[in-house]
Amino acid sequence: MGVIAGSGEFSLLICNQVRKQGYRCIAAGIEGQTASKLQNVSDVFAWFDISNVLDVVPFFKKNGVTKAVFAGKIDHLLIIKPKKLSRSVLGLLAGGKDRSPSTILKTAIDYLAKHGIEVIDTTTFIASAVCAPGILSKKKPSRTIMDDIEFGWDIARKAADLDIGQTVIVKNKAIVAIEGMEGTDKAIKRSRDLAGKNMVVVKACRSIQDTRIDLPAIGLETFKSLVNSECAALCFEAGKMPFFQKEESIELANAHNIVILAHRNL
């Protein structure tokens, strides 16, 4: 099984689960994105610069890969800087209708398919990290927090569907920020600079989420950002969105009186 690994814990979990399910894990790390410790949890590993990322194909084929998964986030800014990309990568991107994250990833999926490598659904490997609906923190949401969650939920979904971002930050039923290319953690920091503490962070999947690509996730780094920005709550989508480093994250949230709600989409 090939793993195209981005940043965060997602790729580490995927590689571990791939091996537990009896596959050899052939991992392609993206320089500047992938954690170096991924080398220790894969059977074969190689680094690739984003400018020549198409070299992943001969690497996979050399190692007998016919199926692969995308795991972890790759900074969108790396893709939209032409000086960082080779002519072959730019030529491939030119065939897409735009350079939104989902279009870029679907273009990559089509390219891999043409070379005999099928990109498959990641959910087979992350079932243990998905949460049932409910409150995961000791602190229960106040009426004010629930009002902000309900206000932000539909907006977060619409932002995700428009391929803008998957997170909105709310305070007193007003949108402080919508995640853009900077990612969730930097969007939270930006919001703190704008509106101060006690914000509510709402993160949703697309209404029709292609589970092969760009599946949003939360983990310990997200909770460190919540603590640093003195946020009041995090709401994320139950049943779809993986929650990595769950025990450590909940412990940190409880120590700082942060509400965690796994929201059932209505």
C-alpha positions in Angstrom: 0.0 0.0 0.0 1.4 3.4 -1.0 1.0 6.3 1.4 1.4 9.9 0.2 2.1 11.5 3.5 1.5 15.1 4.4 1.8 16.8 7.8 0.4 15.9 11.2 -0.6 12.6 12.9 -2.9 11.5 10.1 0.0 9.9 8.1 1.5 8.2 11.2 -1.9 6.6 12.0 -2.4 5.5 8.4 1.0 3.9 8.2 0.5 2.0 11.5 -2.9 0.8 10.4 -1.7 -0.2 6.9 0.9 -2.5 8.5 -1.6 -3.9 11.1 -3.9 -4.9 8.2 -1.1 -6.9 6.6 0.2 -4.5 3.9 3.7 -3.5 3.3 3.7 0.3 3.8 5.5 2.2 1.0 5.5 5.8 2.2 6.3 9.0 0.1 7.2 11.9 2.4 6.9 15.5 1.2 9.9 17.6 2.3 9.0 20.3 4.7 5.6 18.7 5.4 6.0 15.1 6.6 7.2 14.2 10.1 10.6 12.5 9.9 9.4 9.8 12.4 7.2 8.4 9.6 10.4 6.7 8.4 10.2 4.5 11.5 6.7 3.3 10.9 6.9 2.4 7.2 8.6 -0.5 5.4 10.0 1.6 2.6 10.3 5.4 2.8 11.6 8.1 0.4 11.5 11.9 0.5 10.1 14.0 -2.4 10.3 17.7 -3.0 7.0 19.3 -3.9 8.6 20.6 -7.1 9.1 17.1 -8.4 6.3 15.3 -6.7 5.5 13.3 -9.8 8.6 11.2 -9.1 6.4 9.4 -6.5 4.9 7.3 -9.4 8.2 5.5 -10.4 9.0 5.1 -6.7 5.6 3.4 -6.1 5.9 1.3 -9.2 9.4 0.1 -8.3 8.0 -1.1 -5.0 5.0 -2.9 -6.5 2.4 -0.4 -5.4 -1.0 -0.6 -7.1 -3.1 1.0 -4.4 -2.4 4.2 -2.4 -3.9 6.6 0.1 -3.4 10.3 0.7 -2.7 11.0 4.4 -2.2 14.3 6.1 -2.3 17.9 4.9 0.0 19.4 2.3 0.3 23.2 2.6 -1.7 24.6 -0.3 0.7 27.6 -0.6 3.4 25.2 -1.9 1.2 24.3 -4.9 0.2 27.8 -5.9 3.8 29.2 -6.1 4.9 28.5 -9.7 8.6 29.1 -9.1 8.5 26.1 -6.7 7.1 23.6 -9.3 8.6 21.8 -12.2 7.2 22.2 -15.7 5.7 18.7 -15.6 3.8 19.5 -12.4 2.7 22.8 -13.8 1.5 21.1 -16.9 -0.5 18.6 -14.9 -2.1 21.4 -12.8 -3.0 23.3 -16.0 -5.5 20.5 -16.8 -7.6 21.2 -13.8 -10.5 23.7 -13.7 -8.8 25.6 -10.8 -6.2 25.2 -8.1 -8.5 24.6 -5.2 -7.4 21.8 -2.8 -10.0 19.3 -4.0 -9.3 19.9 -7.7 -5.6 19.5 -7.2 -6.0 16.3 -5.4 -8.5 14.9 -7.9 -6.1 15.8 -10.7 -3.4 13.8 -8.8 -5.8 10.9 -8.4 -6.5 10.8 -12.1 -2.7 11.0 -12.9 -2.0 8.1 -10.5 -4.8 6.0 -12.1 -3.3 6.5 -15.5 -0.2 5.0 -14.2 -1.9 2.0 -12.7 -2.1 3.2 -9.1 -5.6 3.4 -7.6 -6.1 5.9 -4.8 -8.5 4.4 -2.2 -10.8 5.5 0.6 -8.8 6.3 3.8 -11.7 5.5 6.2 -10.8 1.8 6.3 -7.7 2.8 8.2 -9.0 5.5 10.6 -12.2 3.9 12.1 -10.6 3.9 15.6 -10.1 7.6 15.5 -13.7 8.6 14.6 -16.0 9.7 17.5 -19.6 9.1 18.2 -21.7 12.3 18.9 -21.5 13.8 22.3 -19.6 16.0 24.8 -16.0 14.7 25.3 -14.9 17.2 27.8 -15.6 17.6 31.5 -17.0 21.1 31.0 -20.4 21.2 29.4 -21.3 23.8 26.8 -23.2 26.8 28.1 -26.2 28.2 26.2 -23.9 30.9 24.7 -21.5 28.3 23.5 -24.3 26.2 22.0 -25.7 29.3 20.2 -22.3 30.0 18.7 -22.0 26.3 17.6 -25.4 26.3 16.0 -24.7 29.6 14.3 -21.3 28.5 13.0 -22.2 25.0 11.9 -24.0 25.7 8.6 -21.4 28.4 7.7 -18.6 25.9 8.3 -20.3 23.4 6.1 -20.8 26.0 3.3 -17.2 27.1 3.6 -16.1 23.5 3.3 -18.4 22.9 0.3 -17.0 26.0 -1.4 -13.4 24.7 -0.9 -12.5 27.8 1.1 -11.7 26.0 4.4 -13.3 23.7 6.9 -13.1 25.8 10.0 -14.9 28.9 11.2 -14.3 30.8 14.4 -17.3 32.4 16.1 -17.8 34.8 19.0 -21.2 36.0 20.2 -22.9 34.7 17.0 -20.5 36.6 14.7 -17.9 35.1 12.4 -14.5 36.2 13.5 -12.6 34.3 10.8 -12.9 31.6 8.2 -10.0 29.3 7.7 -8.1 29.9 4.4 -4.8 28.6 3.1 -3.1 29.1 6.4 -4.9 26.1 8.0 -6.9 25.7 11.2 -4.1 26.5 13.8 -3.1 29.8 12.2 -6.7 30.8 11.6 -7.3 30.3 15.4 -4.3 32.5 16.2 -5.5 35.2 13.8 -8.9 35.2 15.5 -7.3 35.7 18.9 -5.6 38.8 17.5 -8.9 40.1 16.2 -11.4 39.3 18.9 -9.7 38.2 22.0 -10.5 35.1 24.1 -13.5 32.9 24.6 -14.0 32.1 20.9 -15.8 28.9 19.6 -14.1 26.9 16.9 -16.3 24.9 14.5 -14.9 22.4 12.1 -17.0 20.5 9.5 -16.6 18.1 6.6 -18.0 18.8 3.2 -21.6 17.8 2.8 -20.5 15.3 0.2 -17.0 14.4 1.3 -14.7 12.4 -1.0 -13.0 10.3 1.7 -10.0 9.7 -0.6 -8.9 13.3 -0.3 -8.5 16.2 2.1 -10.4 14.6 5.0 -10.3 17.2 7.8 -9.0 16.0 11.2 -8.2 17.4 14.7 -5.4 16.5 17.1 -3.1 17.7 19.8 -1.7 20.6 17.8 -5.2 21.9 17.3 -5.8 21.8 21.1 -2.5 23.6 21.8 -3.7 26.4 19.5 -7.0 26.5 21.4 -5.2 26.9 24.7 -2.8 29.5 23.4 -5.7 31.5 22.0 -7.8 31.0 25.2 -10.7 29.6 23.2 -13.9 28.4 24.9 -14.9 25.4 22.8 -14.2 23.2 19.8 -17.0 21.6 17.8 -16.2 19.0 15.2 -18.1 16.5 13.1 -19.0 13.2 14.7 -18.9 10.0 12.6 -16.6 11.4 9.9 -13.7 13.5 11.2 -10.8 11.6 12.8 -9.6 12.8 16.3 -5.9 11.9 16.7 -4.1 11.9 20.1 -7.5 11.9 21.7 -6.5 11.2 25.3 -3.8 13.8 25.5 -6.0 16.4 23.7 -9.0 15.8 26.1 -6.7 16.0 29.1 -5.3 19.3 27.9 -8.8 20.7 27.1 -10.0 19.7 30.6 -7.0 21.4 32.2 -8.0 24.7 30.5 -11.8 24.3 30.8 -12.3 24.0 27.0 -15.5 22.4 25.8 -15.2 19.6 23.2 -18.4 18.6 21.3 -18.6 16.0 18.6 -21.6 17.3 16.6 -24.0 15.1 14.7 -24.8 16.7 11.4 -28.6 17.3 11.0 
